[in-house]
């Protein structure tokens, strides 16, 4: 099945992409662009999944130490430079 580009701006973008990719044809350039965008969209994970992963990583670190004082920790870190 053929894809006809009737919009001059889209056609010009296809030509620019063809040149940038050094693709043998506009069709190949459009194919690569569409495949790349499809791959990108499919690799995106929903926010809910990304948050769940971050929460799991934080949980794996363990509970906070209520006696931890950041000031001496950073002072010691700067003294070691």
mmCIF file of the N, C-alpha and C atoms, coordinates in Angstrom:
data_MODEL
# 
_entry.id   MODEL 
# 
loop_
_atom_site.group_PDB 
_atom_site.id 
_atom_site.type_symbol 
_atom_site.label_atom_id 
_atom_site.label_alt_id 
_atom_site.label_comp_id 
_atom_site.label_asym_id 
_atom_site.label_entity_id 
_atom_site.label_seq_id 
_atom_site.pdbx_PDB_ins_code 
_atom_site.Cartn_x 
_atom_site.Cartn_y 
_atom_site.Cartn_z 
_atom_site.occupancy 
_atom_site.B_iso_or_equiv 
_atom_site.pdbx_formal_charge 
_atom_site.auth_seq_id 
_atom_site.auth_comp_id 
_atom_site.auth_asym_id 
_atom_site.auth_atom_id 
_atom_site.pdbx_PDB_model_num 
ATOM 1   N N  . UNK A 1 1  ? 0.851  -1.168 0.000  1.00 0.00 ? 1  UNK A N  1 
ATOM 2   C CA . UNK A 1 1  ? 0.000  0.000  0.000  1.00 0.00 ? 1  UNK A CA 1 
ATOM 3   C C  . UNK A 1 1  ? 0.901  1.237  0.000  1.00 0.00 ? 1  UNK A C  1 
ATOM 4   N N  . UNK A 1 2  ? 0.550  2.197  -0.792 1.00 0.00 ? 2  UNK A N  1 
ATOM 5   C CA . UNK A 1 2  ? 1.371  3.397  -0.963 1.00 0.00 ? 2  UNK A CA 1 
ATOM 6   C C  . UNK A 1 2  ? 1.010  4.461  0.066  1.00 0.00 ? 2  UNK A C  1 
ATOM 7   N N  . UNK A 1 3  ? 1.997  5.254  0.403  1.00 0.00 ? 3  UNK A N  1 
ATOM 8   C CA . UNK A 1 3  ? 1.802  6.412  1.264  1.00 0.00 ? 3  UNK A CA 1 
ATOM 9   C C  . UNK A 1 3  ? 2.079  7.633  0.401  1.00 0.00 ? 3  UNK A C  1 
ATOM 10  N N  . UNK A 1 4  ? 1.074  8.466  0.247  1.00 0.00 ? 4  UNK A N  1 
ATOM 11  C CA . UNK A 1 4  ? 1.226  9.676  -0.557 1.00 0.00 ? 4  UNK A CA 1 
ATOM 12  C C  . UNK A 1 4  ? 1.321  10.876 0.370  1.00 0.00 ? 4  UNK A C  1 
ATOM 13  N N  . UNK A 1 5  ? 2.363  11.671 0.193  1.00 0.00 ? 5  UNK A N  1 
ATOM 14  C CA . UNK A 1 5  ? 2.533  12.892 0.981  1.00 0.00 ? 5  UNK A CA 1 
ATOM 15  C C  . UNK A 1 5  ? 2.011  14.044 0.144  1.00 0.00 ? 5  UNK A C  1 
ATOM 16  N N  . UNK A 1 6  ? 0.919  14.620 0.606  1.00 0.00 ? 6  UNK A N  1 
ATOM 17  C CA . UNK A 1 6  ? 0.292  15.698 -0.153 1.00 0.00 ? 6  UNK A CA 1 
ATOM 18  C C  . UNK A 1 6  ? 0.591  17.072 0.441  1.00 0.00 ? 6  UNK A C  1 
ATOM 19  N N  . UNK A 1 7  ? 1.178  17.085 1.610  1.00 0.00 ? 7  UNK A N  1 
ATOM 20  C CA . UNK A 1 7  ? 1.486  18.337 2.297  1.00 0.00 ? 7  UNK A CA 1 
ATOM 21  C C  . UNK A 1 7  ? 2.920  18.744 1.944  1.00 0.00 ? 7  UNK A C  1 
ATOM 22  N N  . UNK A 1 8  ? 3.103  19.962 1.431  1.00 0.00 ? 8  UNK A N  1 
ATOM 23  C CA . UNK A 1 8  ? 4.427  20.411 1.006  1.00 0.00 ? 8  UNK A CA 1 
ATOM 24  C C  . UNK A 1 8  ? 5.423  20.477 2.168  1.00 0.00 ? 8  UNK A C  1 
ATOM 25  N N  . UNK A 1 9  ? 4.944  20.882 3.338  1.00 0.00 ? 9  UNK A N  1 
ATOM 26  C CA . UNK A 1 9  ? 5.831  20.974 4.501  1.00 0.00 ? 9  UNK A CA 1 
ATOM 27  C C  . UNK A 1 9  ? 6.313  19.591 4.920  1.00 0.00 ? 9  UNK A C  1 
ATOM 28  N N  . UNK A 1 10 ? 5.408  18.626 4.947  1.00 0.00 ? 10 UNK A N  1 
ATOM 29  C CA . UNK A 1 10 ? 5.779  17.257 5.310  1.00 0.00 ? 10 UNK A CA 1 
ATOM 30  C C  . UNK A 1 10 ? 6.732  16.678 4.270  1.00 0.00 ? 10 UNK A C  1 
ATOM 31  N N  . UNK A 1 11 ? 6.480  16.968 3.018  1.00 0.00 ? 11 UNK A N  1 
ATOM 32  C CA . UNK A 1 11 ? 7.371  16.505 1.953  1.00 0.00 ? 11 UNK A CA 1 
ATOM 33  C C  . UNK A 1 11 ? 8.761  17.092 2.123  1.00 0.00 ? 11 UNK A C  1 
ATOM 34  N N  . UNK A 1 12 ? 8.832  18.379 2.437  1.00 0.00 ? 12 UNK A N  1 
ATOM 35  C CA . UNK A 1 12 ? 10.130 19.034 2.642  1.00 0.00 ? 12 UNK A CA 1 
ATOM 36  C C  . UNK A 1 12 ? 10.852 18.426 3.843  1.00 0.00 ? 12 UNK A C  1 
ATOM 37  N N  . UNK A 1 13 ? 10.117 18.119 4.906  1.00 0.00 ? 13 UNK A N  1 
ATOM 38  C CA . UNK A 1 13 ? 10.726 17.472 6.068  1.00 0.00 ? 13 UNK A CA 1 
ATOM 39  C C  . UNK A 1 13 ? 11.256 16.090 5.700  1.00 0.00 ? 13 UNK A C  1 
ATOM 40  N N  . UNK A 1 14 ? 10.520 15.365 4.889  1.00 0.00 ? 14 UNK A N  1 
ATOM 41  C CA . UNK A 1 14 ? 10.964 14.040 4.452  1.00 0.00 ? 14 UNK A CA 1 
ATOM 42  C C  . UNK A 1 14 ? 12.253 14.149 3.637  1.00 0.00 ? 14 UNK A C  1 
ATOM 43  N N  . UNK A 1 15 ? 12.335 15.160 2.793  1.00 0.00 ? 15 UNK A N  1 
ATOM 44  C CA . UNK A 1 15 ? 13.553 15.375 1.997  1.00 0.00 ? 15 UNK A CA 1 
ATOM 45  C C  . UNK A 1 15 ? 14.723 15.726 2.915  1.00 0.00 ? 15 UNK A C  1 
ATOM 46  N N  . UNK A 1 16 ? 14.497 16.611 3.886  1.00 0.00 ? 16 UNK A N  1 
ATOM 47  C CA . UNK A 1 16 ? 15.560 16.975 4.835  1.00 0.00 ? 16 UNK A CA 1 
ATOM 48  C C  . UNK A 1 16 ? 16.035 15.754 5.608  1.00 0.00 ? 16 UNK A C  1 
ATOM 49  N N  . UNK A 1 17 ? 15.095 14.934 6.054  1.00 0.00 ? 17 UNK A N  1 
ATOM 50  C CA . UNK A 1 17 ? 15.459 13.734 6.794  1.00 0.00 ? 17 UNK A CA 1 
ATOM 51  C C  . UNK A 1 17 ? 16.218 12.752 5.913  1.00 0.00 ? 17 UNK A C  1 
ATOM 52  N N  . UNK A 1 18 ? 15.784 12.605 4.691  1.00 0.00 ? 18 UNK A N  1 
ATOM 53  C CA . UNK A 1 18 ? 16.475 11.715 3.751  1.00 0.00 ? 18 UNK A CA 1 
ATOM 54  C C  . UNK A 1 18 ? 17.933 12.134 3.609  1.00 0.00 ? 18 UNK A C  1 
ATOM 55  N N  . UNK A 1 19 ? 18.159 13.442 3.464  1.00 0.00 ? 19 UNK A N  1 
ATOM 56  C CA . UNK A 1 19 ? 19.536 13.938 3.326  1.00 0.00 ? 19 UNK A CA 1 
ATOM 57  C C  . UNK A 1 19 ? 20.327 13.724 4.616  1.00 0.00 ? 19 UNK A C  1 
ATOM 58  N N  . UNK A 1 20 ? 19.699 14.017 5.753  1.00 0.00 ? 20 UNK A N  1 
ATOM 59  C CA . UNK A 1 20 ? 20.391 13.883 7.037  1.00 0.00 ? 20 UNK A CA 1 
ATOM 60  C C  . UNK A 1 20 ? 20.766 12.429 7.325  1.00 0.00 ? 20 UNK A C  1 
ATOM 61  N N  . UNK A 1 21 ? 19.873 11.513 6.956  1.00 0.00 ? 21 UNK A N  1 
ATOM 62  C CA . UNK A 1 21 ? 20.143 10.088 7.181  1.00 0.00 ? 21 UNK A CA 1 
ATOM 63  C C  . UNK A 1 21 ? 20.941 9.445  6.064  1.00 0.00 ? 21 UNK A C  1 
ATOM 64  N N  . UNK A 1 22 ? 21.092 10.186 4.974  1.00 0.00 ? 22 UNK A N  1 
ATOM 65  C CA . UNK A 1 22 ? 21.712 9.635  3.767  1.00 0.00 ? 22 UNK A CA 1 
ATOM 66  C C  . UNK A 1 22 ? 20.960 8.373  3.327  1.00 0.00 ? 22 UNK A C  1 
ATOM 67  N N  . UNK A 1 23 ? 19.642 8.466  3.445  1.00 0.00 ? 23 UNK A N  1 
ATOM 68  C CA . UNK A 1 23 ? 18.778 7.352  3.049  1.00 0.00 ? 23 UNK A CA 1 
ATOM 69  C C  . UNK A 1 23 ? 18.655 7.334  1.529  1.00 0.00 ? 23 UNK A C  1 
ATOM 70  N N  . UNK A 1 24 ? 18.488 6.158  0.951  1.00 0.00 ? 24 UNK A N  1 
ATOM 71  C CA . UNK A 1 24 ? 18.400 6.067  -0.499 1.00 0.00 ? 24 UNK A CA 1 
ATOM 72  C C  . UNK A 1 24 ? 17.107 6.654  -1.075 1.00 0.00 ? 24 UNK A C  1 
ATOM 73  N N  . UNK A 1 25 ? 16.087 6.808  -0.227 1.00 0.00 ? 25 UNK A N  1 
ATOM 74  C CA . UNK A 1 25 ? 14.819 7.345  -0.723 1.00 0.00 ? 25 UNK A CA 1 
ATOM 75  C C  . UNK A 1 25 ? 14.062 8.027  0.412  1.00 0.00 ? 25 UNK A C  1 
ATOM 76  N N  . UNK A 1 26 ? 13.074 8.845  0.029  1.00 0.00 ? 26 UNK A N  1 
ATOM 77  C CA . UNK A 1 26 ? 12.210 9.452  1.038  1.00 0.00 ? 26 UNK A CA 1 
ATOM 78  C C  . UNK A 1 26 ? 11.440 8.365  1.777  1.00 0.00 ? 26 UNK A C  1 
ATOM 79  N N  . UNK A 1 27 ? 11.044 7.343  1.061  1.00 0.00 ? 27 UNK A N  1 
ATOM 80  C CA . UNK A 1 27 ? 10.305 6.244  1.684  1.00 0.00 ? 27 UNK A CA 1 
ATOM 81  C C  . UNK A 1 27 ? 11.117 5.610  2.801  1.00 0.00 ? 27 UNK A C  1 
ATOM 82  N N  . UNK A 1 28 ? 12.391 5.373  2.548  1.00 0.00 ? 28 UNK A N  1 
ATOM 83  C CA . UNK A 1 28 ? 13.265 4.783  3.568  1.00 0.00 ? 28 UNK A CA 1 
ATOM 84  C C  . UNK A 1 28 ? 13.434 5.734  4.746  1.00 0.00 ? 28 UNK A C  1 
ATOM 85  N N  . UNK A 1 29 ? 13.572 7.014  4.471  1.00 0.00 ? 29 UNK A N  1 
ATOM 86  C CA . UNK A 1 29 ? 13.708 8.006  5.547  1.00 0.00 ? 29 UNK A CA 1 
ATOM 87  C C  . UNK A 1 29 ? 12.456 8.032  6.409  1.00 0.00 ? 29 UNK A C  1 
ATOM 88  N N  . UNK A 1 30 ? 11.297 8.025  5.787  1.00 0.00 ? 30 UNK A N  1 
ATOM 89  C CA . UNK A 1 30 ? 10.035 8.029  6.530  1.00 0.00 ? 30 UNK A CA 1 
ATOM 90  C C  . UNK A 1 30 ? 9.880  6.730  7.313  1.00 0.00 ? 30 UNK A C  1 
ATOM 91  N N  . UNK A 1 31 ? 10.271 5.602  6.708  1.00 0.00 ? 31 UNK A N  1 
ATOM 92  C CA . UNK A 1 31 ? 10.194 4.316  7.406  1.00 0.00 ? 31 UNK A CA 1 
ATOM 93  C C  . UNK A 1 31 ? 11.036 4.336  8.673  1.00 0.00 ? 31 UNK A C  1 
ATOM 94  N N  . UNK A 1 32 ? 12.272 4.834  8.560  1.00 0.00 ? 32 UNK A N  1 
ATOM 95  C CA . UNK A 1 32 ? 13.162 4.900  9.726  1.00 0.00 ? 32 UNK A CA 1 
ATOM 96  C C  . UNK A 1 32 ? 12.605 5.837  10.792 1.00 0.00 ? 32 UNK A C  1 
ATOM 97  N N  . UNK A 1 33 ? 12.076 6.965  10.362 1.00 0.00 ? 33 UNK A N  1 
ATOM 98  C CA . UNK A 1 33 ? 11.510 7.920  11.320 1.00 0.00 ? 33 UNK A CA 1 
ATOM 99  C C  . UNK A 1 33 ? 10.316 7.321  12.045 1.00 0.00 ? 33 UNK A C  1 
ATOM 100 N N  . UNK A 1 34 ? 9.440  6.680  11.305 1.00 0.00 ? 34 UNK A N  1 
ATOM 101 C CA . UNK A 1 34 ? 8.257  6.073  11.915 1.00 0.00 ? 34 UNK A CA 1 
ATOM 102 C C  . UNK A 1 34 ? 8.651  4.937  12.855 1.00 0.00 ? 34 UNK A C  1 
ATOM 103 N N  . UNK A 1 35 ? 9.608  4.117  12.443 1.00 0.00 ? 35 UNK A N  1 
ATOM 104 C CA . UNK A 1 35 ? 10.047 3.012  13.296 1.00 0.00 ? 35 UNK A CA 1 
ATOM 105 C C  . UNK A 1 35 ? 10.709 3.539  14.566 1.00 0.00 ? 35 UNK A C  1 
ATOM 106 N N  . UNK A 1 36 ? 11.530 4.571  14.424 1.00 0.00 ? 36 UNK A N  1 
ATOM 107 C CA . UNK A 1 36 ? 12.181 5.163  15.589 1.00 0.00 ? 36 UNK A CA 1 
ATOM 108 C C  . UNK A 1 36 ? 11.184 5.743  16.569 1.00 0.00 ? 36 UNK A C  1 
ATOM 109 N N  . UNK A 1 37 ? 10.197 6.426  16.060 1.00 0.00 ? 37 UNK A N  1 
ATOM 110 C CA . UNK A 1 37 ? 9.181  7.015  16.938 1.00 0.00 ? 37 UNK A CA 1 
ATOM 111 C C  . UNK A 1 37 ? 8.339  5.931  17.592 1.00 0.00 ? 37 UNK A C  1 
ATOM 112 N N  . UNK A 1 38 ? 8.000  4.891  16.857 1.00 0.00 ? 38 UNK A N  1 
ATOM 113 C CA . UNK A 1 38 ? 7.239  3.780  17.419 1.00 0.00 ? 38 UNK A CA 1 
ATOM 114 C C  . UNK A 1 38 ? 8.038  3.087  18.519 1.00 0.00 ? 38 UNK A C  1 
ATOM 115 N N  . UNK A 1 39 ? 9.321  2.864  18.293 1.00 0.00 ? 39 UNK A N  1 
ATOM 116 C CA . UNK A 1 39 ? 10.187 2.263  19.312 1.00 0.00 ? 39 UNK A CA 1 
ATOM 117 C C  . UNK A 1 39 ? 10.229 3.137  20.564 1.00 0.00 ? 39 UNK A C  1 
ATOM 118 N N  . UNK A 1 40 ? 10.369 4.453  20.368 1.00 0.00 ? 40 UNK A N  1 
ATOM 119 C CA . UNK A 1 40 ? 10.438 5.371  21.499 1.00 0.00 ? 40 UNK A CA 1 
ATOM 120 C C  . UNK A 1 40 ? 9.154  5.340  22.323 1.00 0.00 ? 40 UNK A C  1 
ATOM 121 N N  . UNK A 1 41 ? 8.025  5.365  21.655 1.00 0.00 ? 41 UNK A N  1 
ATOM 122 C CA . UNK A 1 41 ? 6.742  5.363  22.353 1.00 0.00 ? 41 UNK A CA 1 
ATOM 123 C C  . UNK A 1 41 ? 6.536  4.047  23.097 1.00 0.00 ? 41 UNK A C  1 
ATOM 124 N N  . UNK A 1 42 ? 6.919  2.944  22.481 1.00 0.00 ? 42 UNK A N  1 
ATOM 125 C CA . UNK A 1 42 ? 6.736  1.645  23.117 1.00 0.00 ? 42 UNK A CA 1 
ATOM 126 C C  . UNK A 1 42 ? 7.649  1.453  24.322 1.00 0.00 ? 42 UNK A C  1 
ATOM 127 N N  . UNK A 1 43 ? 8.786  2.159  24.339 1.00 0.00 ? 43 UNK A N  1 
ATOM 128 C CA . UNK A 1 43 ? 9.719  2.033  25.454 1.00 0.00 ? 43 UNK A CA 1 
ATOM 129 C C  . UNK A 1 43 ? 9.337  2.900  26.642 1.00 0.00 ? 43 UNK A C  1 
ATOM 130 N N  . UNK A 1 44 ? 8.474  3.861  26.419 1.00 0.00 ? 44 UNK A N  1 
ATOM 131 C CA . UNK A 1 44 ? 8.051  4.717  27.526 1.00 0.00 ? 44 UNK A CA 1 
ATOM 132 C C  . UNK A 1 44 ? 7.187  3.908  28.470 1.00 0.00 ? 44 UNK A C  1 
ATOM 133 N N  . UNK A 1 45 ? 7.461  4.073  29.739 1.00 0.00 ? 45 UNK A N  1 
ATOM 134 C CA . UNK A 1 45 ? 6.646  3.396  30.727 1.00 0.00 ? 45 UNK A CA 1 
ATOM 135 C C  . UNK A 1 45 ? 5.731  4.421  31.371 1.00 0.00 ? 45 UNK A C  1 
ATOM 136 N N  . UNK A 1 46 ? 4.543  4.015  31.749 1.00 0.00 ? 46 UNK A N  1 
ATOM 137 C CA . UNK A 1 46 ? 3.628  4.952  32.400 1.00 0.00 ? 46 UNK A CA 1 
ATOM 138 C C  . UNK A 1 46 ? 4.224  5.494  33.706 1.00 0.00 ? 46 UNK A C  1 
ATOM 139 N N  . UNK A 1 47 ? 3.804  6.692  34.077 1.00 0.00 ? 47 UNK A N  1 
ATOM 140 C CA . UNK A 1 47 ? 4.299  7.341  35.291 1.00 0.00 ? 47 UNK A CA 1 
ATOM 141 C C  . UNK A 1 47 ? 4.114  6.439  36.497 1.00 0.00 ? 47 UNK A C  1 
ATOM 142 N N  . UNK A 1 48 ? 2.991  5.765  36.567 1.00 0.00 ? 48 UNK A N  1 
ATOM 143 C CA . UNK A 1 48 ? 2.709  4.884  37.710 1.00 0.00 ? 48 UNK A CA 1 
ATOM 144 C C  . UNK A 1 48 ? 3.801  3.822  37.858 1.00 0.00 ? 48 UNK A C  1 
ATOM 145 N N  . UNK A 1 49 ? 4.250  3.247  36.741 1.00 0.00 ? 49 UNK A N  1 
ATOM 146 C CA . UNK A 1 49 ? 5.308  2.231  36.790 1.00 0.00 ? 49 UNK A CA 1 
ATOM 147 C C  . UNK A 1 49 ? 6.641  2.835  37.212 1.00 0.00 ? 49 UNK A C  1 
ATOM 148 N N  . UNK A 1 50 ? 6.953  4.034  36.699 1.00 0.00 ? 50 UNK A N  1 
ATOM 149 C CA . UNK A 1 50 ? 8.220  4.678  37.060 1.00 0.00 ? 50 UNK A CA 1 
ATOM 150 C C  . UNK A 1 50 ? 8.248  5.040  38.536 1.00 0.00 ? 50 UNK A C  1 
ATOM 151 N N  . UNK A 1 51 ? 7.124  5.519  39.058 1.00 0.00 ? 51 UNK A N  1 
ATOM 152 C CA . UNK A 1 51 ? 7.054  5.857  40.485 1.00 0.00 ? 51 UNK A CA 1 
ATOM 153 C C  . UNK A 1 51 ? 7.191  4.601  41.330 1.00 0.00 ? 51 UNK A C  1 
ATOM 154 N N  . UNK A 1 52 ? 6.531  3.526  40.918 1.00 0.00 ? 52 UNK A N  1 
ATOM 155 C CA . UNK A 1 52 ? 6.622  2.266  41.662 1.00 0.00 ? 52 UNK A CA 1 
ATOM 156 C C  . UNK A 1 52 ? 8.068  1.785  41.734 1.00 0.00 ? 52 UNK A C  1 
ATOM 157 N N  . UNK A 1 53 ? 8.807  1.918  40.628 1.00 0.00 ? 53 UNK A N  1 
ATOM 158 C CA . UNK A 1 53 ? 10.217 1.501  40.626 1.00 0.00 ? 53 UNK A CA 1 
ATOM 159 C C  . UNK A 1 53 ? 11.030 2.365  41.590 1.00 0.00 ? 53 UNK A C  1 
ATOM 160 N N  . UNK A 1 54 ? 10.807 3.673  41.567 1.00 0.00 ? 54 UNK A N  1 
ATOM 161 C CA . UNK A 1 54 ? 11.536 4.572  42.472 1.00 0.00 ? 54 UNK A CA 1 
ATOM 162 C C  . UNK A 1 54 ? 11.209 4.251  43.933 1.00 0.00 ? 54 UNK A C  1 
ATOM 163 N N  . UNK A 1 55 ? 9.947  3.959  44.204 1.00 0.00 ? 55 UNK A N  1 
ATOM 164 C CA . UNK A 1 55 ? 9.558  3.622  45.571 1.00 0.00 ? 55 UNK A CA 1 
ATOM 165 C C  . UNK A 1 55 ? 10.190 2.308  46.015 1.00 0.00 ? 55 UNK A C  1 
ATOM 166 N N  . UNK A 1 56 ? 10.266 1.354  45.114 1.00 0.00 ? 56 UNK A N  1 
ATOM 167 C CA . UNK A 1 56 ? 10.893 0.076  45.449 1.00 0.00 ? 56 UNK A CA 1 
ATOM 168 C C  . UNK A 1 56 ? 12.375 0.259  45.739 1.00 0.00 ? 56 UNK A C  1 
ATOM 169 N N  . UNK A 1 57 ? 13.047 1.106  44.948 1.00 0.00 ? 57 UNK A N  1 
ATOM 170 C CA . UNK A 1 57 ? 14.469 1.374  45.183 1.00 0.00 ? 57 UNK A CA 1 
ATOM 171 C C  . UNK A 1 57 ? 14.668 2.053  46.536 1.00 0.00 ? 57 UNK A C  1 
ATOM 172 N N  . UNK A 1 58 ? 13.806 3.016  46.851 1.00 0.00 ? 58 UNK A N  1 
ATOM 173 C CA . UNK A 1 58 ? 13.912 3.707  48.143 1.00 0.00 ? 58 UNK A CA 1 
ATOM 174 C C  . UNK A 1 58 ? 13.646 2.736  49.287 1.00 0.00 ? 58 UNK A C  1 
ATOM 175 N N  . UNK A 1 59 ? 12.671 1.861  49.107 1.00 0.00 ? 59 UNK A N  1 
ATOM 176 C CA . UNK A 1 59 ? 12.366 0.882  50.139 1.00 0.00 ? 59 UNK A CA 1 
ATOM 177 C C  . UNK A 1 59 ? 13.495 -0.097 50.362 1.00 0.00 ? 59 UNK A C  1 
ATOM 178 N N  . UNK A 1 60 ? 14.219 -0.433 49.297 1.00 0.00 ? 60 UNK A N  1 
ATOM 179 C CA . UNK A 1 60 ? 15.336 -1.370 49.401 1.00 0.00 ? 60 UNK A CA 1 
ATOM 180 C C  . UNK A 1 60 ? 16.503 -0.782 50.194 1.00 0.00 ? 60 UNK A C  1 
ATOM 181 N N  . UNK A 1 61 ? 16.556 0.543  50.291 1.00 0.00 ? 61 UNK A N  1 
ATOM 182 C CA . UNK A 1 61 ? 17.631 1.187  51.055 1.00 0.00 ? 61 UNK A CA 1 
ATOM 183 C C  . UNK A 1 61 ? 17.439 1.016  52.556 1.00 0.00 ? 61 UNK A C  1 
ATOM 184 N N  . UNK A 1 62 ? 16.231 0.722  52.951 1.00 0.00 ? 62 UNK A N  1 
ATOM 185 C CA . UNK A 1 62 ? 15.959 0.533  54.377 1.00 0.00 ? 62 UNK A CA 1 
ATOM 186 C C  . UNK A 1 62 ? 15.402 1.795  55.006 1.00 0.00 ? 62 UNK A C  1 
ATOM 187 N N  . UNK A 1 63 ? 15.109 1.682  56.271 1.00 0.00 ? 63 UNK A N  1 
ATOM 188 C CA . UNK A 1 63 ? 14.505 2.792  57.012 1.00 0.00 ? 63 UNK A CA 1 
ATOM 189 C C  . UNK A 1 63 ? 15.526 3.893  57.268 1.00 0.00 ? 63 UNK A C  1 
ATOM 190 N N  . UNK A 1 64 ? 15.023 5.104  57.459 1.00 0.00 ? 64 UNK A N  1 
ATOM 191 C CA . UNK A 1 64 ? 15.884 6.240  57.808 1.00 0.00 ? 64 UNK A CA 1 
ATOM 192 C C  . UNK A 1 64 ? 16.460 6.056  59.199 1.00 0.00 ? 64 UNK A C  1 
ATOM 193 N N  . UNK A 1 65 ? 17.679 6.530  59.397 1.00 0.00 ? 65 UNK A N  1 
ATOM 194 C CA . UNK A 1 65 ? 18.309 6.513  60.715 1.00 0.00 ? 65 UNK A CA 1 
ATOM 195 C C  . UNK A 1 65 ? 17.919 7.801  61.421 1.00 0.00 ? 65 UNK A C  1 
ATOM 196 N N  . UNK A 1 66 ? 17.123 7.721  62.476 1.00 0.00 ? 66 UNK A N  1 
ATOM 197 C CA . UNK A 1 66 ? 16.687 8.950  63.153 1.00 0.00 ? 66 UNK A CA 1 
ATOM 198 C C  . UNK A 1 66 ? 17.826 9.706  63.816 1.00 0.00 ? 66 UNK A C  1 
ATOM 199 N N  . UNK A 1 67 ? 18.976 9.057  64.023 1.00 0.00 ? 67 UNK A N  1 
ATOM 200 C CA . UNK A 1 67 ? 20.115 9.703  64.678 1.00 0.00 ? 67 UNK A CA 1 
ATOM 201 C C  . UNK A 1 67 ? 21.113 10.302 63.681 1.00 0.00 ? 67 UNK A C  1 
ATOM 202 N N  . UNK A 1 68 ? 20.828 10.167 62.377 1.00 0.00 ? 68 UNK A N  1 
ATOM 203 C CA . UNK A 1 68 ? 21.748 10.672 61.367 1.00 0.00 ? 68 UNK A CA 1 
ATOM 204 C C  . UNK A 1 68 ? 21.691 12.192 61.324 1.00 0.00 ? 68 UNK A C  1 
ATOM 205 N N  . UNK A 1 69 ? 22.882 12.819 61.356 1.00 0.00 ? 69 UNK A N  1 
ATOM 206 C CA . UNK A 1 69 ? 22.981 14.271 61.278 1.00 0.00 ? 69 UNK A CA 1 
ATOM 207 C C  . UNK A 1 69 ? 23.779 14.617 60.018 1.00 0.00 ? 69 UNK A C  1 
ATOM 208 N N  . UNK A 1 70 ? 23.143 15.283 59.109 1.00 0.00 ? 70 UNK A N  1 
ATOM 209 C CA . UNK A 1 70 ? 23.762 15.576 57.805 1.00 0.00 ? 70 UNK A CA 1 
ATOM 210 C C  . UNK A 1 70 ? 24.955 16.526 57.941 1.00 0.00 ? 70 UNK A C  1 
ATOM 211 N N  . UNK A 1 71 ? 24.920 17.455 58.893 1.00 0.00 ? 71 UNK A N  1 
ATOM 212 C CA . UNK A 1 71 ? 25.980 18.458 59.038 1.00 0.00 ? 71 UNK A CA 1 
ATOM 213 C C  . UNK A 1 71 ? 27.355 17.822 59.265 1.00 0.00 ? 71 UNK A C  1 
ATOM 214 N N  . UNK A 1 72 ? 27.539 16.973 60.263 1.00 0.00 ? 72 UNK A N  1 
ATOM 215 C CA . UNK A 1 72 ? 28.861 16.349 60.424 1.00 0.00 ? 72 UNK A CA 1 
ATOM 216 C C  . UNK A 1 72 ? 29.258 15.486 59.226 1.00 0.00 ? 72 UNK A C  1 
ATOM 217 N N  . UNK A 1 73 ? 28.289 14.856 58.609 1.00 0.00 ? 73 UNK A N  1 
ATOM 218 C CA . UNK A 1 73 ? 28.566 14.015 57.441 1.00 0.00 ? 73 UNK A CA 1 
ATOM 219 C C  . UNK A 1 73 ? 29.160 14.845 56.312 1.00 0.00 ? 73 UNK A C  1 
ATOM 220 N N  . UNK A 1 74 ? 28.524 15.991 55.996 1.00 0.00 ? 74 UNK A N  1 
ATOM 221 C CA . UNK A 1 74 ? 29.038 16.825 54.908 1.00 0.00 ? 74 UNK A CA 1 
ATOM 222 C C  . UNK A 1 74 ? 30.333 17.524 55.299 1.00 0.00 ? 74 UNK A C  1 
ATOM 223 N N  . UNK A 1 75 ? 30.451 17.914 56.562 1.00 0.00 ? 75 UNK A N  1 
ATOM 224 C CA . UNK A 1 75 ? 31.710 18.527 57.010 1.00 0.00 ? 75 UNK A CA 1 
ATOM 225 C C  . UNK A 1 75 ? 32.873 17.564 56.819 1.00 0.00 ? 75 UNK A C  1 
ATOM 226 N N  . UNK A 1 76 ? 32.666 16.322 57.174 1.00 0.00 ? 76 UNK A N  1 
ATOM 227 C CA . UNK A 1 76 ? 33.716 15.325 57.018 1.00 0.00 ? 76 UNK A CA 1 
ATOM 228 C C  . UNK A 1 76 ? 34.036 15.099 55.548 1.00 0.00 ? 76 UNK A C  1 
ATOM 229 N N  . UNK A 1 77 ? 33.013 15.105 54.731 1.00 0.00 ? 77 UNK A N  1 
ATOM 230 C CA . UNK A 1 77 ? 33.216 14.899 53.308 1.00 0.00 ? 77 UNK A CA 1 
ATOM 231 C C  . UNK A 1 77 ? 34.054 16.035 52.725 1.00 0.00 ? 77 UNK A C  1 
ATOM 232 N N  . UNK A 1 78 ? 33.789 17.275 53.105 1.00 0.00 ? 78 UNK A N  1 
ATOM 233 C CA . UNK A 1 78 ? 34.541 18.410 52.574 1.00 0.00 ? 78 UNK A CA 1 
ATOM 234 C C  . UNK A 1 78 ? 35.956 18.456 53.132 1.00 0.00 ? 78 UNK A C  1 
ATOM 235 N N  . UNK A 1 79 ? 36.156 17.977 54.325 1.00 0.00 ? 79 UNK A N  1 
ATOM 236 C CA . UNK A 1 79 ? 37.490 17.972 54.921 1.00 0.00 ? 79 UNK A CA 1 
ATOM 237 C C  . UNK A 1 79 ? 38.415 17.000 54.204 1.00 0.00 ? 79 UNK A C  1 
ATOM 238 N N  . UNK A 1 80 ? 37.836 15.998 53.551 1.00 0.00 ? 80 UNK A N  1 
ATOM 239 C CA . UNK A 1 80 ? 38.651 14.976 52.879 1.00 0.00 ? 80 UNK A CA 1 
ATOM 240 C C  . UNK A 1 80 ? 39.133 15.413 51.509 1.00 0.00 ? 80 UNK A C  1 
ATOM 241 N N  . UNK A 1 81 ? 38.730 16.580 51.044 1.00 0.00 ? 81 UNK A N  1 
ATOM 242 C CA . UNK A 1 81 ? 39.154 17.019 49.714 1.00 0.00 ? 81 UNK A CA 1 
ATOM 243 C C  . UNK A 1 81 ? 40.507 17.612 49.712 1.00 0.00 ? 81 UNK A C  1 
# 
